[in-house]
Amino acid sequence: LGVVKMQASASIKLRLIRGRNLLAADDNGKSDPYAKIWLEGPAGATSKKKSHTIKKTLNPEWDEKFVFPVASPQEDKIYCELWDKDTFSSDDSLGGCVITLMGLVTGVEALFTIPISGGGDIEVGLTAISFDSSQMSPAERNAVIAGNPSDPSTTFQFAPPQRFEINDPKKFYSRPKFNHPAGYIQLFLNKPYYLGGETVVGHVELGVSQTITGIKGVMVKWKGFEKTYIEDMVTYKNGDQICTRIDKYHEDKTFFNDKFVLAQVQGGTLTPGTYTFPFQYKLPPGLPSVFYYKGNVWGAGDKCKVGVFYKLKAFVDMPSKDIKAKEKLIIAEDTTQRIMPVSDKKIKSFVFAKGKMAFEADIGKDVFVPGETLPVHVKITNPSSKKVKKIQIKLKLHLKVKAKGMTKYATKEMLSVKFPGVEKGKNLDCVCPLLIPNDIYPSVSGKLIHGHYELTVGADIPMAFDLEIKPKVRIALLPAPDQYAALQAQMFGGYTSGGWQ
């Protein structure tokens, strides 16, 4: 078929459906087959993913999904090795195969039967995610679509979240006026937030109500930094007495700290009137998102307070008290370059109950924005004699903090929602919606602060260990206009409060 190009966030979903007439590796004429699957191409090889082991069969039914990032559909290939699981000796090879990615249409699952080098074959389904098949002819695309079932979960989920200010790029977002006995100063920015590497465009409006002399210039100052503070409770023995003390650790990391002259004032005198001074500032690439956390960390009595902050100051440098405006910039990480679906499956057997239970969770993408609904597709296949009391989905923040050689970890539950379960001997196929809070802080990757989010999708099974799937997701701070002021108030209110000294 025609050439298939890669788009941003391209990936491939492989569904390992079943095997047929595989090699018999055990004395009983059967095998315990499982698969190792990975992708290789010019960009290198991904880590290997492993399927479940199906006991005592040459015709295993897996029906498991695996997702891999794709750099070049023309050159990338999926490698699949089949193995026989042995308990007391090394596993035996059952052969393997190579799967190419050509001739796929985004959102359509193409089914293939592929011979295995050791004997037999496997049936797989391949779904292209964000492939550009524009160079395929209509007849070629129609042939693929007509011959294969559609997978609608991949056709609408994978465009990066729309940055709302793109619709009005020339609009300037005004900040509050800062009054002074000699006038006022006000900042205007072309966007409510920025990504690292972008150029901040804006202007300073200066209103002068009385003549000012001795002015050195109109200045603007930019600063970006992360800051950490850790309290570590240490228990020690002083003679026969058990004592405790609090060791404190502070560290700052500056990303940029620049000051520029916007205007030299001729003769050092400004007369009453309104003045406008435009500016531009190129942000360094790869900046971490704004972030703030204050709370407990792992360890009895241990605490931390951490944040990533960006500040902008415009001022008139004058002999008396400066006319000045201080603002905080909202900067977000570019987390939408690689958006991938999330899929996982667990199979559980029981000691005191008959049958097995299969628990599967699918999420159409792994990047979400504040205020967005995260749809978790849950599928339970339950021929067992156990019931699932409820499905519980939690969103947790995992935080790693460093300060002067001390490293601490924290976990905070951000959200927990319960959904109905399923009775014994019955199946369940449903979508569980999870609303991301509007005021949640984004995933962050700083030098001192690293925070990521994890979903826990769990099946509560009475009198048994729960089934849990724990995919990582990313929160991208692309706030809507009504979220911007709230984020500023929460975050930068925390910055000005105590604990940093």
N, C-alpha and C positions, 0 to 999 in steps of 0.2 A: 504494500500500500504506500501512500505518499509520505513525504517527509513530515515528521512531527517535531515542532519546536518547543522549547521550554519557556514557560512564563515564570514570573516570581512566585515562589511558594509551590512550585510543582512537586508532586510526590506521587507515589504509586501505592495502591492498596491491593495486596495479594490475599486472596481467600484460598487457603489450602482446604479443599473439599474432602477428598477421599483418595485412597490408594487401591489398586486392584492387582491381584495375582503377584504380590511381592515375593521376594526371595525368602525361603524358609531357612532360618538360621538356628533354630533350636531343635533338640532331639525329638520333640513332640510333633514336628512337622509344621510348627507355627513360628511366628516371630512376635516380638513386642516392639512394634515400630514407632519411632518418633522422627521428627524432621528438624534439621538445622538450616536456617534460611538467612541469606544476607545479600546485599547489593554491592557490586563493584563497578567502577568506571574510572574515567580520567581524574576525578576528584578524590579517588581512593576508595576504600572499602568501609562499609558500615559495620557495626558490631553484629555478631550473629544472634539471631532470635531462635528460640526453641519451642517447638510445639509440645503438647501433652503426649504421653506415652499411652498407646492403646494396647492392652494386653491380649496375647494369644490369638492373633489373627493375621491373615495375609491380605485382608481387605479392610483396612482401618477407615473409620469415618471420623475425620477431624473437625471440619467446618470451623476453622480458626482463621482470624484476620491478622495481617501484619502490614505495617505501613513503613515505607522508606522514602527519604528525600531523593529527588532526582535532579541531577545536574545536566545530563544530556540523554534524552530518550533514544538517540541514535546509537550511543556508545555504551550506556549503562546496561548491565545485565544482572538478573537475579540468579543466584546459585542456590540450589537445594540439594542437601545430602540427607539420605535416609539411613537410620541406624537402628539396630536391634538392642534394646536395653537389657543388660545382664547385671545381676546382683553381685556375683562373686568373681567376675572376671571383666576384662575390658569389653566395651560394647563392640558389636560386629557391624561392619558396613553392609548396607543393603543396596548401595549404588547411589547415583545422583543424576542431576540434569541441570541444564542451563536454559534460562527463560529470557527471551528478548522482549523489548518494550515497544516495538514498532507496530503501527496500524491500530492505535487506540484512539478513542474519542472520549473527551472529558465527560465524566458522569455516566458512562455506559460500561457495565461489567461484561467483559469478553471472556468466554469460557474456552479452555484449552485442555486437551488430553495429551500428556507428554510422556514419552517412554523413559523408563529408568534404566540406567546402564547395567544394574544387577539383575534386571528382570521385572516385568510388570510395568505399570504406569501410574501416574497420578493425575487427578483432575483438579485444575486450579481456575480461579476467576481473577482477572486483572481489571482494576478500575483506575483509569488515569484521572488525576486531580490537577486541574489548571494546566493541562497540556494545550498547546496551540495547534490545532489540526487544520488551520486555515488553508494550508497548501495541499491538503487532500481534496480531490474532486468531490462534488456533491454525491456522485454515484458511489464513490468509495466510502464516504461517511455514512450514507444511507445503508450501505451493505453491512457495515459494522453495527449500526443501530438496530436494523431489522433483525439481524441474526443473534442478538444478545439482549438480555434483560437490562432495563435501565436501573441505575442506582441513584435515586433522586437526592440522597443525602450529600452527594458530592457536587451537585450542580449549582448550589446557591450559597454555600457556606464559606467559600474560600477567598473572596475578595477582601483585601485589607479593610478594616473599618474606615468609613469615610471621615476625613477630617473636615469638620463643618465649615471652617473659615475659608476653605478653598472656594466656596461659592461666592465669597465676597472678599477677594484678596486685597482690595484697596482700602477696605474699611480700617480706620484707626480706632483702637479701643482706648478710651480715655480713662485715666486714673484720677483719684480725687485731687482737688486743689490743695496745696500746702500754703497757708497764709502766713504773712510776715508783716511787721509794721510798715515796711517799705514797699509791699506789694504781694505778689503770689507767684508760685511756680507750679507747673502741671506737666506731667509726662503723657505722651500718646504713643502707643505701640501698634504695629500693623497686625498683630495676632495676639490671642489670649495665652498661647503657649507655643513652645518651640521644640524642635529636635536638635540634638547635637549636630554641628556642621552647617546649620542654617544661618542665615543672616538676619539679625534683628534690625528692623527698619522702624524709625519713629522720629518724633521731634519733641523738643522742649518748648513750651509756651511760657514766657516770662511776662508778667504784668507789673509794671513799675508805677507806683502812685506818688513818689517823690524823688527828687534828684539824688542819685547815689554817686559818691566819689570814691576814689582809691580802689577801684575794682581791678583785680588782677586778671579776671577772665571768667567765662562761663564754662564750667567743667562737667564732665560725666565720668563716673567711675563704675566699673563692672567687677563683680567678684562671684566666684562659684567655689564651693567647698563642701566637704563632708566632715562631720564632727561626731566623735564617740566619747561616751563617758560610762565607765563600768565601776560598780561597787561590788567587791568580792569579799564575802565574809569568810574569815580564816579562823579555824579553831586550833588552839595550841595549848600546851601544858606548861604551866609556871609552877614548878615544884609539885605539890599535890593538887593544885587548883587548875581546873579547866577554864580557859579564858577564850574570848573571841575578840577579834578586831576587824575593822573594815578597811581594806586596802582599796585605794581609788586610782583609777587609770584614765588618762585623758589622751586623745590624739586628734589632730586635725590633718586633713589632706586638701590642699588648694588646687583647683583645676585651672583657674585663671584669676588674675588680679591686675587690672589695667585701668589707667586713668588717662583721659584725653582732654585737650582743650577744644571745646566746641567753637568758641569765638573769643578773639582778643578785642577788648573794648577800647576804642580809640580815645586816648587821653584819660582812660580810666574812669570815665563819667557816663552814666546812663540817665537820660532825662525821662520824665513820665511818658508812658506809652506801652504798647504791647509788642513783644518781640518773639520771633519764631526761629528756632535753631534746629535744623534737621540733623540726624545722625544715622549711622549704620555701624553694626558690630558683628563680625564673623565669629560665631561660636566654635570652639574646638569640636572635632568629631568625637563620637563615642562617649558622650557625657551620660552619667547615670541619671535616672529619674529623680525628681524631688521625692523625698521620703521622710517620714517621722515615726518614731516608736519610742514609747516610754513604758516600762513595765518590768516584770520579773524575767529572769533568765534561769536556765537550769542550774541548780545548786541552791541549797538552803540559804535564804536571806540575800541572795545575789540579785542585783538590779542593773538596769542599763537605761541610758537615754541616748538616742542616736538620731541623726538626721542628715539629709542632703539638701543644701540650700543654695539659691542663686539670688544675688542682690544687684540692684541698679540704683545709683544715686546721681542726681543732677543738682548742681549747686552753683551759686554765684559766689566766687571767692572774693570776699570784701573785708575791710578792717574790723567791722563790727560783726555781730552774729550773721552767719551766712543765710541767704535765702536758699532753701534746699528742699528737695523732694526725694524720699526714699521709697523704693518699691521692691517687691519680691517677684522674680520671674518664675513662671512655671515651665520647667523643661522636662520632657518625656523621653524615654529610651525608644529607639526605633525597633519595636518588637514584632513588627508585622512583615518582616522580610521573608520569614520562613514559617508559614502557617500550615499545620498538618492535622489530620484527623487523629483521634485517639481511640484505640480499640483494644480490649483485653477480655480474656475468658478464663474462668476458673472452674475446675471440676472437682467435686468433693464426694468421697464415700464415707460411710458411717460405720462405727463399730457395733452399735446396738440397733441398727435400723437397716432395712432392705433398700437396695437400689442406690444410684448415684444422682447427684444434682449438678447441673451445668448452670453457671451464672456468668452472664456476658454483659458488658457495658460498652456503649459506643457514644462518642461525642464527635460531632461533625468537624470541629476545629479545636485548637488548643490555645487560642488567644481571644480574650474577651475584654470589653471595656466596662467601666463603672456604669451601672444602671441597665446593663444588658441581661437578657435571660439566657442562661446556660442550659440547653436541653440535653438531658442524659437519657439515652435510649437503653433501657434495661430489658434483658430477655432472660427468663428463667425456664429451663427445661427440667421438670421435676417429676420423674416417675417413681421417686423414692417414697418411703413412708414417713418422711419428715415434712413439716410445714415451715414456711417462712413467715414469721410473725409480722415483720415489717421490713421495709427498705429504708435505710437511713443514709442520707448524703450530707457530708460535711466538707466545708472549705476551710483549710488551715494555712496559716502563714508560718513558714519555717525561716528563721532568721539566724545569720551568723555574723557576729560582731567582733572586731579586733580593736585593741587599744594598747599600744606600747608593750607588745609581746603577750598580752593576755587575750585569749579567745573565749568567747561565750556563745551559747546557743539558746534560742528561745523558740517556742511553738505557741501560737495563739489561734484559737478557734474563732473564725470570723463568721461562720454561718452553719446552721444545722437544721435540716428539714427531714420530716418523716413522711413516708408514703405507704399505702397498703401493701401487704405481702401476698402470699398465695398458699392455698391449702395443699396438703399432701396429695400426690398423684395428679396434680394439675400444673399447667404451664401459665406463664405470664409474659406478655409482650406489651410494654408501655413506654411512654416518654415522661420522665420526671423533670419538671422545670425548676430551675434554681435561679432566683433573681439575685444578681450581683449588687451589693449595696452601692448607692451613689457616692458615698464618701470613703470608699476603700482606697488605700494607697497602692501604687503599682508595684509590680515586680521590679527589683533594683539590683544592679550589678556594679557596685562601687569597689574601691580598693579596701575600704574598712568595713563596709556594710554590704552584705549579700542576702537578699530575701527572695524566696520563691513560694509559689502557692501549690498546694496539693489537694486534690479531691480524694475523699474516702467514700467509695460507693460500697455499702455493706448490706448483706442479707442477714437479718437477725433470726437465727435458728435456735429454738429452745433446746436446752440440754445437749448442745453441741457447740463447737467453735464456729464463730461467724465466718461467712465467706466475705472477703474484702478485696476490692480492686482499688489501687491507689495511683491514678495517673497524675502527672504534673500538668498544670495549666499556667498560662501567663496572663497577668492583668496589664493591659496597655493603657496608660493614662492619656486618653484622648477625650478630655472632658467636654461636655456640652456647655453652652453659655451659663445655664442655671447652676452648674456644678462648680464653676470656676471660683466664684466668690467664697463659697463654703469651704473649698479646699484651701484657699489662701488663709482664711480666718483660722481654721483648725491647725494647719501646719505651722504658720508663722507666729501664731499665738504661743505655740509650744516652744518656738525658738527663743522668744523673748523672756520666757519664764526662767526660774532659777535652775541650778544644777550644772551649769556649764563652767562656773568659776573654778 
